[in-house]
Amino acid sequence: MSKTLTNKQMSERITRYYLSHRNILKSFMKVGNMPLTQYHILSLLSENTNMRMGEISQKMAISRPNLTPLVDKLVALGFVQRISDDNDRRVTYVSITEKGRNALDDERRLISESVAKFTETLTEDERSRLADALDTITEITARLQQ
């Protein structure tokens, strides 16, 4: 039995979801020692060997001029490095360093501990349903961003 939702109904549901869950989601990401944007950049770089600034900015949905100081800070911290392309001097890649991987692992551990505390009151069925719902939301939003 399929139910057709109007754009207004979808908008109301998305807004309600965002407003009711943003504080919970933010609290997971604030348990660590680094800002969310740094965590996001390091996560992207840990999944990819090298990335161009344009690729990072596209995946994070921020402009390249806004990304540059964020990457500069990560370079200063020793978490990432810039690598020039030997074949094209105009191209620069960004890659995560071992120090950056260690910092990312520490952040992920802290977030994991925070999530464990949050979900400890859930039943196994609720945990499974929540995981499935999050997978579905992630899959759909990834498709919408293409």
C-alpha positions, 0 to 999 in steps of 0.5 A: 500500500503506497502512500503518495506524499506531497512536497509540503508533507515531505518538507514538513517531515524533513524539517521535523526530523532536522529540528528534533535530531540536530542536537542529538547528532551535534552532541555525538560530534562534539565529544571529540577534540576537533571541529566537525569540519576537520573530522569530515576532511580527515574522514574523506582523506582516510577513504581516499589516497589523495584528493584534490581540493576541488574534490574535497570541497565538492564532497563537503559542499563548501567552496574552495576558498572556505576549504583552504584555511581548513586545510591550512590548519590541518597542515599546521597540525601535521594531520595532512600534507599537500603533494604536488603533481609531478606532471602538472604543477597546477595540481596539488593533492591533499593526503592524510598523514600518520599523525592525522590517522591517529587523531582521526582514530582517537576521534572515532573512538570518542564518538563511538563511546558517545553513541554507545552511551546513547544507544545503551537503553535501546533494545536490539530490535530498536538498534537494528531498526535505527541502523536500517533507517540511518542506512536508508537515509544515507543511501537516499541523500547520497543519490540526491546529491548526485 
